[in-house]
Amino acid sequence: MQTTTADDALLDERALSKLHWRCRRGLLENDLFIERFFARHEQTITVRQARGLGLLMDLSDHDLLDLVLRRKDPEGALAEAPEAREVLDMLRV
C-alpha cells in the first residue's frame, strides 16, 4: 500500500479556484498556455504542483513565456525548485 504525503494531496475546490485566479496573466499567450494546463490537469493538481505553479506565477509575463517556449531555462531559485520544473514541463506539453 502506497502512502501519500501532504504534498501529493489533490487540491480542494477552494484552493483550485484561488490558484486559477492567481494564474491570470497580462499576456494572451501565457493565458492560453495556462488555460490549456488547467483543461488537462485541473482534476489532478497536487499541493506540490500548485506550489510550483505559484513560483512560476511570480515571474514577469515575458520571463514566463520565455520559459514555456524554451527560449531559456529556469535560473536561480526556480532552477532549484523541482515542483516548478515539473509544472513547467506540464505547461510545455
C-alpha positions in Angstrom: 0.0 0.0 0.0 1.4 3.4 -1.0 1.1 6.3 1.3 0.7 9.9 0.2 2.2 12.9 1.7 0.6 16.3 2.1 2.4 17.5 -1.0 0.8 14.7 -3.0 -2.7 15.5 -1.9 -5.1 16.9 -4.5 -6.1 20.5 -4.2 -9.6 21.0 -2.9 -12.1 23.0 -4.9 -11.5 26.3 -3.0 -7.7 26.1 -3.3 -8.1 25.2 -7.0 -10.3 28.3 -7.5 -7.8 30.5 -5.8 -4.9 29.1 -7.9 -6.9 29.6 -11.1 -7.5 33.2 -10.2 -3.8 33.7 -9.2 -2.7 32.4 -12.7 -4.4 35.2 -14.7 -1.8 36.9 -16.8 -1.4 40.0 -18.9 -0.1 38.3 -22.0 -2.7 36.4 -24.0 0.0 33.8 -24.9 0.5 32.9 -21.3 -3.2 32.8 -20.6 -3.6 30.3 -23.5 -0.8 28.0 -22.1 -2.3 28.3 -18.6 -5.8 27.6 -19.7 -4.7 24.5 -21.6 -2.8 23.4 -18.5 -6.0 23.7 -16.4 -8.1 22.0 -19.0 -5.7 19.0 -19.0 -4.8 18.8 -15.3 -7.4 20.6 -13.2 -8.7 17.5 -11.6 -5.3 16.1 -10.7 -3.3 19.1 -9.5 -1.5 18.4 -6.3 -0.4 20.7 -3.5 3.2 20.4 -4.7 2.2 21.3 -8.3 0.2 24.2 -7.0 3.3 25.5 -5.2 5.4 25.1 -8.3 2.8 27.0 -10.4 2.8 29.7 -7.8 6.6 30.1 -8.2 6.1 30.4 -11.9 3.4 33.0 -11.5 5.9 35.2 -9.6 7.8 35.7 -12.8 7.1 38.5 -15.2 4.9 37.7 -18.2 7.8 37.8 -20.6 10.1 35.6 -18.4 7.3 33.1 -18.0 6.7 33.0 -21.8 10.4 32.6 -22.5 10.4 29.5 -20.2 7.3 28.0 -21.6 8.6 28.4 -25.2 12.0 27.0 -24.2 13.8 30.2 -25.1 15.6 30.0 -21.8 15.9 27.6 -18.8 15.0 28.2 -15.2 17.6 30.1 -13.2 18.4 30.7 -9.6 15.9 29.5 -7.0 13.5 28.5 -9.7 16.1 26.0 -11.1 16.4 24.5 -7.6 12.6 24.0 -7.2 11.7 20.6 -8.6 7.9 21.4 -8.3 8.3 24.4 -10.6 10.3 22.4 -13.1 7.6 19.7 -13.0 4.8 22.2 -13.7 6.9 23.9 -16.4 7.2 20.6 -18.2 3.4 20.2 -17.9 2.9 23.6 -19.4 5.2 22.9 -22.3 3.3 19.8 -23.5 
